[in-house]
Each structure stands twice: as C-alpha cells, then as structure tokens.
Amino acid sequence: MRIPKSKVLYVSAAAAAVFGGTAATASTAYKTVTVQDNGQRKVIRGFTTGNLGAFLAGHHITVATADRVSPSLTVPVKDGMTVVITHPVTVTLVDGEHSAQVDTFAKTVADLLREQGVTVRGQDRLNVPATAALTDGMTVRVTRTDKQVSVKTQDIPFQTIRQRTDQLYQGEQRVLTHGVKGSMQIQTTSVYVNGHKVSQVVRKSVVRPAVNEVVEVGTRPHPSRLSARGAEGLISTRDITVVATAYAAGGRTASGAAAQPGVVAVDPRVIPLGTRLYIPGIGMVRAADTGSAIVGNRIDICVSSEAQASAWGVRTITVYVVQ
C-alpha cells in the first residue's frame, strides 16, 4: 500500500520532531563533573538528571556520613561542576591523664587544640609542634605541669643559758635576759606532672631569730647559823678549814694594834685583814696580824701566855667568817 505524499511528509516531520527532541534531551542529560576526593582529582562523565549524591553513587564514589562535600549532595548535577570531598582524620588527643579519639577536619595541631577547647599553658609541653600538620592516626599529647607552693610559719624555741655566780646563794637564780621564741617561714614547692608529684623543694628562712634566755645560778654557800659556846644567833657567810697554831700576847701586830687575845694572824690572800672570825672553843676574833710562817690556810691565834700557846699546839680546825 502506498502512503500518500502528504502523509509521508507529515510522518517525516513528526519523526524529525521526535528524534530532534530526543537528541536535545540527551545532550542536556550528559554531564562532565570534576571530583577532588581528599586531594585526588578525578573526572567522571555520564547521563543524569538526578542530584549529586545519586550521580556520585552511580560512579562508585562513596561519601561517608562524616565527610564534607561541597556543594551539597542534594543539589542537581550541572555540567562542568567541581565537587570537593574532604575526609576527616582520626587522631588521639591525650590531655594530661585524659585520652580520646577525635575525628577532625583541623589542618594543624594548633587548629585541633583550638577546636577541642584545649589550652596549653606556659609550663605545659606538646609532643609535636603546634604548627605540625595533622595526619590520620597521629597522637597529640599535652603534658600538664602544675606547681603548688605552700607557706607555713614555725616557732624557733629559745635556749636557756645558765651562768654560775657567787653573787647569789646556792639555789637562787636571776634572769638576766628573758627568752623570746623566734619565727621561721617554711616554703614547700611541689611539682606535679599529669597529676603525679615528681619533685618537692623545701626552703626555710628565719623571719625572726630566737633570743636565748640567760639565767644566773648562785654558787655562794648559805650563811650557817652558829650555835656553840655563846655564839647563838651569829651568821656565818662561809667556813674555812685551817691549820691553827697559837702565840703569846705582847707587842704590836702587823696592823699596828696590840697583840692580845682576840687577834689572829692570817694570810691576807685567804682571809683579808679585818675579817671577823668565830673559832669554836675560842670565840670571836679578828684577823689583824700576819706572819712569815702564816701562808695559805694557816692561822696563828694570840693567847694570854706561853703556857696556853704550848697547850694549844698545832690543830686542824674549822673557822667561820662572821657577818
């Protein structure tokens, strides 16, 4: 069957219209897209009328949830567009004693610390430079160093210094200088690394020195109260053991007084002239004479006669210095 010429022209026009429209649509659906995947460049081509996510998936380009894609996966694909895919790096961040794994898009160690709100103080230390680029699997460690200083005050006790003196009787004391406690400041500096003490330094300084107490202690014997042959009530300041002889009265003593009973010759270095003595059996006498043979702890007692002197002989006795 022959188709009329007019019909042929109509069909041909319709077919041309149909095929011409399909060619225009196909040209529009074919796209060329440049993908920069974590720094690697790839050009992909193909037909698509969907969004960027479907187009990438159709070309086996996987985009993880944590990845960053620019432009968004939901935008329509445009011919000639450039898509940038950035993957995070996983690093271990150790801050003192605390450790965590972090997925980050930070470029440098400093960027990571700023992103995580970690401040590195002057005494802290980083295991890598702050300017170092982050790499996957990297460990960034912040070693924390803390210094603690404590100050306390401690008393310094004073010492008591005792000085002997014959200006006081035995058993008596006199404070010359009152003791005053001193004061010492103790400063303790402790250094901690990641919470653990690694060193401690103690410095002591005297704020106020102690003042020692000075006490005089008496050595002078107490006066003894005599009670013999009429000497009741006399006070003796000391007693002396001597070798005693006797000589008969007559003439003058070394001090110019008459040599008579009641006078004794002494060594002035031991018993000063003018000293009053009590001699048991003799009574009260005065040291008023000297003699070439009277040296040291010796006395010579003046008695009334040669017979009394001979009867006395040589004796070792105790005499008492009387007030």
Secondary structure, DSSP 4 states (H G I P E B T S, - for coil): -PPPHHHHHHHHHHHHHHHHHHHHHHHHHEEEEEEEETTEEEEEEEE--SBHHHHHHHTT----TT-EEES-TTSBP-TT-EEEEEPPEEEEEEETTEEEEEEE--SBHHHHHHHHT----TT-EESS-TTPBP-TT-EEEEE-EEEEEEEEEEEEPPPEEEEEEEEEETT-EEEEE--B-EEEEEEEEEEEETTEEEEEEEEEEEEE--B-EEEEEEEEPPPEE--STT-TT-EEEEEEEEEEEEEE--SB-TTSSB--TTEEE--TTTS-TT-EEEETTTEEEEEEE--TT--SSEEEEEES-HHHHHHH--EEEEEEEE-
